[in-house]
Amino acid sequence: MNQLRLLLGGLLIACSSTMFGQGAKNIVLSEVLTNNTSSIQDEYGRHEAWIELANTSFSSYNVRGMYITTDRSVLDKQMSAPERIKRMSIIPSGDDRTQMGARKHLVLFCNSNPAQGKLHLSVPVSISEPVWIALYNGNGVELIDSVTVPALNADQSYARTKQGWSVKKAENVTPGIDNFTEASESKVTKFKREDPYGFAMSIMAMGIVFFCLALLWVFFTLFGMVMRHAETAKKVANAQPIKPITKTVEKTIEIGHKTSNALQEGFDKKGIDMEVYMAVIGMALRQYEDDVHDVESGIITIKPKETGWDDEYSQMTHLHDPFLPSNHNAPTIPTTPELH
């Protein structure tokens, strides 16, 4: 029974030590400021060097009993734990702020006296030279985190960032808060800050109005041109229809062809036939001079008209005129069309 109790006790202690060690590994050095002239002050209004710790986990952890040192001699693995602890400064208990919540930060003052406060450590920090800083677990043996801080100008800090450690300017130092915090502002707030009197807003508003008016002017100008051309084309189509003109041209070509054939036939017959054709042409010219036709501009009107020329030559029946009725005895001379 006693052996069983000893075994369970050993397992409990081992598990507790493992959990303690895993929790301690979530505590890291986050930011260091060695030359404090105008940064944060302690409870007495003094500017002292400070070290910031950060809890990277999402669970709480109490850092009391952990050690901070700037003495590189503790890296000697042959050194005993009590001897190593003598060269370190312990984070005292008795202050609720050592209970670090998830993703929280804790600032510890260095080059100080622990009697001045629970967060004051006696660990020495050089102002003008690079300094090595290490965080050890409560056993004084396990190294949790360490960093070598270069010599910094006044109020500059050495901080852990996403890209690694880097020097931050005095105005960018963030004691007690996340180093990755970025100031953000809405677009409206930024616009008000950059244009407090509204000049840019006025110019932009007027520019938009004038741009819209210009677009409307271009649109209606083009639209008016299109409508004017469409109206002109409509008037032309109504005044001179294409189809009647085409039919007139076709009819003129047909009459010209028939007249040419008739004249050619008359010249081939010679004698009286030639005289008859000449008479027909002369009578047609006479009608043209006497304006026996309508005078529509641009339109050729063809109207058959009896001229009476066959009364004197009724005996000339040896020619057949395809343009006259079958019961009409007349020469083969076609009816004279009116051309104008």
C-alpha atoms as one frame of an Amber mdcrd trajectory, in Angstrom:
protein
   0.000   0.000   0.000   2.811   2.412   0.891   4.562   1.587  -2.369   1.339
   2.373  -4.302   1.043   5.736  -2.579   4.645   6.575  -3.385   4.108   5.625
  -7.018   0.980   7.799  -7.353   2.711  10.696  -5.631   5.656  10.442  -7.976
   3.400  10.404 -11.021   1.492  13.429  -9.725   4.694  15.373  -9.131   6.027
  14.401 -12.569   2.822  15.459 -14.296   2.770  18.724 -12.377   6.386  19.428
 -13.276   5.678  18.652 -16.940   2.653  20.967 -17.012   4.608  23.654 -15.191
   7.443  23.376 -17.676   5.108  23.538 -20.656   3.347  26.583 -19.228   6.640
  28.363 -18.572   7.712  27.902 -22.189   4.794  30.101 -23.263   6.368  33.057
 -21.441   8.848  34.948 -23.629  10.856  38.151 -23.603   8.865  40.607 -25.714
  10.464  44.072 -25.498  13.419  45.710 -23.731  14.219  49.382 -23.170  17.626
  50.074 -21.589  17.941  53.881 -21.854  14.751  55.318 -20.415  14.595  59.105
 -20.404  10.930  59.831 -21.210   9.225  56.446 -21.468   6.998  54.951 -18.756
   7.660  55.728 -15.075   7.505  53.550 -11.980   5.342  54.225  -8.925   7.778
  56.927  -7.775   7.874  58.802 -11.070  11.346  57.595 -11.988  12.491  56.515
 -15.459  14.148  53.122 -15.212  15.125  50.454 -17.709  12.407  47.871 -18.185
  11.820  44.389 -19.570   8.491  43.233 -20.954   7.296  39.613 -20.736   4.521
  38.203 -22.924   2.245  35.202 -22.467   1.918  33.681 -25.936  -0.664  31.070
 -24.919  -4.419  31.276 -24.497  -4.293  30.232 -20.864  -3.158  32.056 -17.724
   0.218  31.505 -16.104   1.807  32.958 -12.974   5.419  34.016 -13.557   6.271
  34.443  -9.859   9.355  32.473  -8.909  10.876  32.714 -12.444  14.316  34.319
 -12.812  15.819  37.054 -14.995  19.544  37.565 -15.368  22.070  39.480 -17.460
  25.082  37.391 -16.305  26.306  35.090 -19.074  28.223  32.946 -16.575  24.974
  31.112 -15.775  25.295  29.393 -19.131  27.986  27.170 -17.594  26.352  23.746
 -17.445  28.721  22.680 -14.708  27.408  25.400 -12.431  25.075  24.200  -9.713
  21.527  25.470  -9.472  22.044  27.338  -6.151  25.131  29.053  -7.547  23.237
  30.006 -10.716  20.292  31.358  -8.727  22.636  33.657  -6.802  23.448  35.406
 -10.070  19.792  35.907 -10.995  16.947  38.158  -9.899  13.693  36.420  -8.927
  10.249  37.673  -9.857   8.631  38.003  -6.423   5.160  36.855  -5.482   2.513
  38.941  -3.800   1.374  40.956  -6.825  -1.694  40.004  -8.854  -0.059  41.290
 -12.011   2.292  38.308 -12.067  -0.770  36.196 -12.895  -0.526  36.760 -16.628
  -3.700  36.116 -18.564  -3.874  34.808 -22.102  -1.940  37.000 -24.557  -1.151
  39.493 -21.788   2.052  41.453 -21.062   3.968  42.346 -17.910   6.596  45.100
 -17.474   9.401  44.628 -14.931  11.722  47.475 -13.892  15.491  46.798 -13.814
  18.468  48.513 -12.072  16.094  48.910  -9.149  15.499  47.720  -5.598  12.881
  44.973  -4.949  11.934  46.828  -1.793  10.419  49.572  -3.967   7.800  47.247
  -5.433   6.958  43.706  -6.437   7.796  44.425 -10.068  11.207  45.973  -9.306
  14.267  43.785  -9.957  17.868  44.334  -9.005  19.150  42.806 -12.256  21.726
  45.230 -13.761  21.166  46.533 -17.295  23.835  48.528 -19.135  22.724  51.716
 -20.865  25.653  52.275 -23.234  26.679  48.690 -24.089  24.955  45.604 -25.532
  23.383  43.457 -22.860  22.394  39.791 -22.764  19.094  39.078 -21.001  17.796
  35.610 -20.122  14.593  34.226 -18.613  14.917  31.047 -16.525  12.324  28.713
 -15.131  11.601  28.564 -11.392  14.125  25.717 -10.912  16.939  28.056 -11.974
  18.184  25.468 -14.471  15.920  25.539 -17.538  16.527  28.445 -19.937  13.156
  29.634 -21.291  14.174  32.559 -23.509  17.112  34.925 -24.081  18.113  37.836
 -26.294  21.126  40.102 -26.809  20.036  43.738 -26.832  22.277  46.169 -28.726
  23.192  49.566 -27.387  20.138  51.764 -27.867  19.594  55.477 -28.138  17.411
  57.248 -25.623  13.895  55.793 -25.391  14.459  53.290 -28.174  13.429  49.700
 -27.524  14.423  46.297 -28.843  11.222  44.361 -29.610  10.145  40.992 -30.937
   8.258  41.344 -34.235   6.897  38.970 -36.851  10.190  39.179 -38.715  12.296
  38.779 -35.559  13.849  41.264 -33.138  14.287  44.862 -34.276  14.914  48.354
 -32.910  11.812  50.493 -32.504  11.767  54.268 -32.472  10.721  56.099 -29.331
   7.281  56.964 -30.740   6.650  53.297 -31.598   7.542  51.784 -28.227   4.654
  49.688 -26.831   5.213  48.772 -23.139   2.481  46.545 -21.746   0.711  45.894
 -25.071   1.197  43.764 -28.156   4.157  44.786 -30.314   2.164  43.945 -33.435
  -0.635  46.382 -32.694  -1.134  48.784 -35.586  -3.059  51.982 -35.287  -6.045
  51.908 -37.594  -8.559  54.550 -38.538 -11.556  54.629 -40.776 -11.449  56.232
 -44.203 -13.766  58.981 -42.986 -11.497  59.762 -40.034  -8.426  59.782 -42.267
 -10.170  62.066 -44.767 -11.130  64.483 -41.991  -7.578  64.479 -40.699  -6.043
  65.131 -44.117  -8.696  67.638 -45.226  -9.898  69.486 -42.111 -11.415  72.426
 -44.034 -13.160  70.403 -46.750 -11.345  71.929 -49.735 -10.540  68.565 -51.276
 -14.121  67.393 -50.737 -15.504  70.479 -52.497 -13.139  70.139 -55.446 -13.937
  66.454 -55.792 -17.694  67.071 -55.640 -17.562  69.830 -58.262 -15.341  67.687
 -60.448 -17.851  64.859 -60.358 -20.721  67.230 -61.236 -18.867  68.801 -64.175
 -17.778  65.390 -65.422 -21.371  64.171 -65.435 -22.514  67.321 -67.249 -19.807
  66.841 -69.869 -20.946  63.269 -70.440 -24.542  64.422 -70.843 -23.471  67.118
 -73.351 -21.546  64.603 -75.446 -24.436  62.148 -75.390 -27.116  64.632 -76.429
 -24.842  66.172 -79.099 -24.272  62.811 -80.739 -27.934  61.919 -80.353 -28.971
  65.187 -82.036 -26.609  64.590 -84.963 -27.986  61.112 -85.489 -31.566  62.354
 -85.384 -30.827  65.185 -87.847 -29.262  62.794 -90.341 -32.162  60.399 -89.929
 -34.670  63.213 -90.613 -32.723  64.339 -93.698 -32.632  60.805 -95.055 -36.377
  60.498 -94.473 -37.094  63.706 -96.391 -34.941  62.612 -99.329 -36.679  59.241
 -99.432 -40.090  60.917 -99.414 -39.157  63.527-102.078 -37.459  61.150-104.543
 -38.529  57.561-104.021 -36.009  55.134-105.332 -38.501  52.691-106.756 -40.326
  55.149-109.148 -37.003  56.512-110.384 -35.781  53.001-111.094 -38.941  52.153
-113.041 -38.642  55.400-115.043 -35.073  54.590-116.033 -36.062  51.084-117.082
 -38.950  52.405-119.190 -36.695  55.006-120.836 -34.157  52.343-121.773 -36.928
  50.184-123.234 -38.351  53.021-125.383 -34.878  54.015-126.535 -34.147  50.475
-127.566 -37.398  50.198-129.551 -36.823  53.567-131.253 -33.310  52.588-132.181
 -34.570  49.364-133.762 -37.289  51.190-135.685 -34.885  53.794-137.031 -32.377
  51.162-137.999 -35.085  49.237-139.840 -36.214  52.398-141.662 -32.709  53.273
-142.795 -32.219  49.744-144.033 -35.388  50.048-146.240 -34.271  53.381-147.718
 -36.552  55.408-150.055 -39.970  56.354-148.685 -39.404  54.415-145.524 -36.568
  56.743-144.547 -38.732  59.780-145.146 -41.467  58.382-142.969 -39.102  57.894
-140.086 -37.691  61.381-140.513 -41.236  62.763-140.392 -41.873  60.908-137.150
 -38.759  62.352-135.568 -39.631  65.858-136.772 -43.140  65.626-135.339 -41.778
  64.452-131.997 -39.431  67.417-131.855 -42.298  69.727-132.747 -44.345  68.382
-129.846 -41.422  68.927-127.532 -41.123  72.576-128.643 -44.877  73.111-128.177
 -44.663  71.755-124.592 -47.251  69.095-125.209 -46.066  67.212-122.163 -45.998
  67.634-118.407 -42.954  69.222-116.857 -42.324  67.238-113.705 -38.765  67.761
-112.584 -36.617  64.682-112.609 -39.393  62.376-113.973 -39.760  61.129-117.521
 -43.418  60.637-118.388 -44.249  58.427-121.334 -47.787  58.813-122.677 -48.963
  57.330-126.003 -50.621  59.970-128.205 -52.268  59.739-131.610 -50.505  62.195
-133.961 -52.592  61.617-137.123 -49.554  61.167-139.286 -50.968  57.956-140.781
 -53.888  59.772-142.413 -51.667  60.937-145.283 -49.874  57.675-145.630 -52.677
  55.184-145.129 -51.720  53.518-148.399 -48.459  52.408-146.737 -49.624  49.124
-145.319 -46.760  46.906-146.275 -45.144  47.348-142.830 -46.542  45.881-139.654
 -46.402  47.992-136.521 -46.346  45.860-133.369 -47.249  48.884-131.235 -50.643
  49.476-132.983 -53.838  47.430-132.661 -54.280  44.619-135.206 -57.239  46.331
-136.964 -55.340  49.564-137.528 -53.756  49.894-140.985 -50.690  51.947-140.577
 -47.035  51.794-141.427 -44.675  50.001-139.057 -43.682  53.294-137.524 -44.349
  53.139-133.710 -46.567  55.568-131.970 -44.524  58.613-131.103 -43.863  58.691
-127.348 -43.604  61.905-125.461 -40.094  62.270-124.090 -39.189  64.948-121.657
